[in-house]
Amino acid sequence: MFKKSFLKNIAKKEKVSLSFLEKQLRNNKAVIPLNNQKEIKNPVVIGDGFKVKINTNIGVSSEKPNVSEEMKKLKEAIRCGSDAVMDLSIGAKPSILRKQIIKQSIIPLGTVPIYEAAVNAEKKNGSFEQMSFDCIWETLKKQAQEGVDFFTIHSGILKNSLEYLKNNKRTGGIVSRGGAILARWMLVNKQENPLYLNFDKILNLAKKYNISISLGDALRPGAISDSTDNLQISELQVLGELVKKCWRKGVQVMVEGPGHIPLNEIETNIKLEKKICHGAPFYVLGPLPTDVAAGYDHISSAIGGTIAAYYGANFLCVVTPAEHLRHPDINDIREGVIASKIAAHSVDLLRFKDEWEKNRKISDYRAQRKWQKTFPLTLDQKKAKSYHQKIKPSDDICTMCGKFCSLKIIDKCDLLK
């Protein structure tokens, strides 16, 4: 699937042996999302035994159709250390941004093809409720040919899921956009989920272009009171069977997960996914351990994401301060990416010597007040430097303690020499 020289470079970046990387790929414990129609500068491996990765969502909406603004967000996400990006466009021409990302991005790109299919069906038929699988299929083929690296496919939400939802009310209902589109389509057309019925055909396309499948969690809890409910678990069981189908076809697969989950259920959710989905890499959307942090959901997500990654989540989706409130701007993207990087790094430093060493070095430089050597080791060098230089009395201290700098006082005592 991948050339040995390519895998050697990834193993070197991950600080693992080539044989370990090959074993994890062979055993389906890791994925490398990379369409065989292109090359990218920064490919990544996602899975057990590797550093925790993060994904940033961008995309034009019907309310915010500014492509140039989304490209600025892409560049900022990459600058801040995002490992992948997803284009979730639902504007009038969703393909415009995607083509620019494929042309300019140095990191893998994912999409949710049902979004573009729904937009196209609205244009052609007046409603996405009139969408046919042919429309979905044409969208999938076009995106595959263009070079999309991974697809989110919401194939786990079924007609019987909707019956259960009807009889067992949820506080948050269906918060997945793809899940809601498919739920409405199934109800109106009285048919089974077309992504489930045609899953083998989708896998043939994914195999042809080496596209990784990210099995979407259409029924993830969008409220703490809905966490780990029967609806969520029933979808996970369907996804577990679809994981096996992917592997039998030789298609790389990961599984998307919740969602809004209280702290005491995060470990359980990770273990359930790993068990039910046979150890497939886990991509978590947060998780958010509280519903009350509107405007600060990037912090809530970093808390949940750290715990999830510690217990085995492999891929964290960036949540911005704008979550639940509005379309994020470039500052929201920056804050969200850095929050997710903090979560990922907090776990990586426990597992990888180079990350631990980075923390030791920055502490050494801080103790010596060597600011210029400190900044490059921080997650957001630009912000760290601007904070320190805004009001700078001297190179030897900061304005927090001034002449009462604890480190300088201890230096004079010769206690650390």
N, C-alpha and C positions, 0 to 999 in steps of 0.2 A: 504493500500500500504506500509506504513512504521509503525514500532512499535512505541508506545507512548514514550517509554524510549529513542529511537533514536531521535525522534522529540524534546524531552525535552532538550537533549544535544545541538542540533542545535539552539534552541530558546535561551538557556543560552548563547551560544557563540555570537549570534546576538544581545543580549540585548533586546529581545522582549518577549512578553508573548507566551506561548504555544498556547493559543486560537487564537492569531493573526496569528501565523505561520500556524495553521491548516486551518484557514479561507482563507488565501491567496492561499494555495495549493488547497483547495476545489473549489475556484473561478477561478482557472487557472491563477492567477497573479504571480505565482512563480513555479519554478521547482527545484528538487533535483536530479541531474544526478547521478544515482548509479545503475549499473547492479545488478540484484538480484542473480547473480552467485558468488558474492564476497563481501568482506567488505574492507573499506579503513579507514585509521586513521583520515583523514581530509575531510569528506564530506562537501558540501556547498549547500546553498540555493541561488538561483538567481531569483530576481524579485523585485516588488514594495514593499517598506517598509523595505528592508534589505540593508545591506552594499553593496557597489558596488564591484563586483568581477572582477578579471582579468584572462585571459587565455594566455598561452605562447605556440607558435608553435615551434616544433622541427621536426626532421625527416631526414632520409638519402635521398640524391638525386642521380641521375645517375652520377653526377660529384663528389659528396662527399659521398661515401658509408660507412663511418666510424661509426659503431654502438657504439663503446666505447666512442667516442667523443660526440655523441648525448646523451648518458647516463650521461656524465658529465654536459651537458647543463641542463638536467632534474634536477639533484641535485642542480645546481646553481639557477635555476628558483624557486625551492621549498625553498631554503635558503633565497632568496630575497623576498619571499612572494606570489608567484603565487598561485592562487586558483584552477587552472585546467591546463591541458596541452593537446595539440592536436598533434598526430603523423601524419604528412603530408608526410610520406615516399613515394618516387616514384623510389627507387633504385631497383636493381635486385631481392632482396628478402625482400620486404617491411614488411613481418610478423615478421622478427627476432627482430627488435627493439620493435615492439608493445608488443610482448610476454615478453620481459624484463621489459618494463615499467609497464605492468600489475602486474608482479611479485614483483616489487620493489617500485612502486610509492605509496605515501600516499595521493595523490589527484586524483580527477576524470580524466579520459582519454576520449578524443574524437577523432574521425577519420573522414576522407572523403572516404567512401568505394569505390567510383568510381575510385579513384586513383589506388588502388590495383587491381581492376577489369580490368582497362585499361592495367596495367603492365602484368597481367596474360594473357590477350588477345593478347598482343604483342608477348609473348613467344609462345603461342599455335598456333596463326594464322598469325603471322608476322605483325599485325597491330591492334591497338585498334579499327579501323574502322569496324573490323569483330567481335567485341564484341557482345555477345548475352545477353539477360536478364538472362538466366541461369547462365552465368558467373558472372554477378552482384549479382545474388541471392546467389550463393555459397559463394561469398566473404562476403556478409551481414551475412549469417548464421554462418560462421566460426568466424567472429569478435564478433558476439553476444555471441556465446558459450565460447569464450576466456575471455570475461568480459569487453568489451568496454562499457563505460557509456553513451556516446552520439554520435549520427551520424549526420554529415552534409549531408543533402540530397538536391541536386540541382534539385528540381522538379518543379520550377516555370518558367524555360526557355522553351518555346514552339516553335513549327514550325512557328507560325505566328510572334513570336518575331524576328526570323531570317529574315523574309520578311520585317519587319519594319526596321531592322538594315541595310538591303541591300539598302533600299530606303531613309534612313535618316542617313547619315554617322556620325559616332562618332569620336571624336579626339582620344580617348583612346581605342575604340573598346570593346572587351570583355577581361577584365583583370583577371577574375576568371579562375583558371586552370580547375576546374571541369566544369564550364560553357563552356569553350572553347572545352574541350573533347566532351561534349554532343552536342554542336553546330555542330562540325565537323561530329560527328556520324549521326546526324539527316540529315545533308546535303547530305552525301554520301549514306545513306540508304533510304532517302526519307520517313522516318517514324517519328512518334511523340516521344517525350522524354520518354524512357522506365521507368524512375523513376516516371513520372507523370501517365503513363498508369497503372503502377503496385503499385501505392501508397498504396492502401488498403492492399495489401499483405505485403508490408514493415511494415505497422502499426501493423499487426497481429504479426509479429516477434518482433517488439519493445515492444508490450504489453506483450508478453510471457516473455521477459527478463528484463522488466522495463527499457528499454533504452529510453532516452530522444531524441527527434528529434529536430535538429537545422536546420531550413529551410534555405538553402543556397541562397545567393543573387548572382546568376550567372551573372546578368546584372548590378551589382553595377557600378557606375561611377569610372573610373580609371584616370580621368582627371577633373580638376576643371571646364573646359568648358562643361563637360557632366553632371554636377550635376543636380539632381532633374529633369531629362528629362522624356519624355513620356515612354521611354523604361524601365527605372528604376521603374516608378510608375505602369506600366502595370504588371510587374513581382510581385510587392508588392500586387497588387489586387488578383493575382492568389494565392499568399501565404496566403492571408487573408482567402480564401476559404479552403485552405489546413489546416489551423489552426483549423477551425471548424471540419474538418474530424478527426484530431488528438483527439480533445476533445470528439467527439462522440464515439471514440474507447477507451477512457480512457488512452490516451498516452500523456505524458508530452511533451510540445513543446515550443520552443523559435524561434525567427526570427532573421536572420542575416541582417545587414544593411551596408550602405556605410561606407567606400569608400572615395573618394576625394570630399569634400563638403566645400564651402567657409563658413566663420564664420556666415554670415547673413542668411544662409539656414539650419544651424544645428538644431535650435529649430523647424523649420518647418518639417524637416525630422523625428524628434522624434515624433512629434504630429501626422504626417501622419501615421507612423507605428502603433502607439497606437490606432488610429482610424480605419484604414483599417484592421488591424490584431487583433482587438477586445481586446486590452490590453495585448496581449501576451508579455512575457519578451523579451527585445530587446538586441541583441548582436551586438555591432558595431565594425567594422574593422577599427579602428582609432577613428574618421575620421580624414583625413588629410586636413587641411584648406589651404594648399598651395602645389604647384607642384615643387617648386624650392629648397626644403630643403634636397636634396640628401646628405647622410652622416650624416644628423641631423634629419631624419624623426621621430626618437623617441621623439624629442622635439616638432615637429609639431603635432605629434599624441597626445602627452600629453595635448597640448593646445586644440585640437579638442575634445579629450576624456573628458576633464574636463567640457567643455560646454555641451557635449552630456549627460554626467551623471547628470549634474545639472538639465537638462530638462527632465530626465526620463530614459535614457539608463541604463541598469542593469548589463551589462557584457561588459568589454572592452578587445579587442584583443591587445596583446603586438605588437608594431611595433619597430623594432630595427634600429640602425644606418645603417645597411647593406641593408635595404629595397630598392628595385629597382636596387641594385648594385651587390650583391653576396650572397652566402650562409652564414648566420651569424655564427660567432665563439662564444666562451663562453663569451668573453667580451661584444660582441654585445647583447647577451641574458641578461646579467647583466644590462647593461645600459637601455635596452628596458623595462625590468620588473620594474626597479626602477622608470622610467619615468611614466609608467602606474600606479604604486602604488601611486605616487604623485598625479596624476589626480584623482584616486579613493578616496584617503584620503582627498583631498581638498574639495570634496563634502560631504564625510561622517562626517567630523568634524562639518558641519552645521546641521546635522540631528541626531547625536548620542552623548549623553552626555559623554560617555567614551572616544570618540575620541577628543572631545573638551578639556576634562580634561587632556589628554595626552599632548596636546599643551601647556596648562597652566603650567603643571609640568616642561616641558623641558625649558620653559621661566624662571621659578623660578630658576632652576639649573644653567642656563646660567648666570643669574644675579649674582649668588653667585659663579660663576666659578667652579662649582662642576662637572668637566668634566666626571668623571667615572659614575656619575648618569645620565648624559646627553646621553651618547652613546647608552645605551640600548633602549632609546625611539626614536632613529632615524630610518629611513627606511633602511639605510644601515650602520649598526653599525661598520662593518669592515672598510669601507672606511672613515667614520667620525673619527674613532680612529687613523687610519694610517695618515690622514691629520694633525691631531693635534699633533701627536707624532713625526712627521718627523723632525721638528725643534722646540724644546720646551725649551724656556728660563727658565720657572718655572711652578709650578703647578697652580699659581694664575692668570696668564695671557696667552694670545696667542701672536703669532708674528705679528698679524695685527697692533695692536696699541702699543704693548710693554708697557712701563711705562706710556704711555698716554692712557691707557685703560679707556674708558668712564665710564664703570661700577665701576671701582675701584675709579675713581675720585669722582663720586657721593657718593660712600660709605663713603668717608672721609668727605663729607659735611653733613652727617647724614640726608639727605633729605628723604630717604626711610625707616627710622626707626621710 
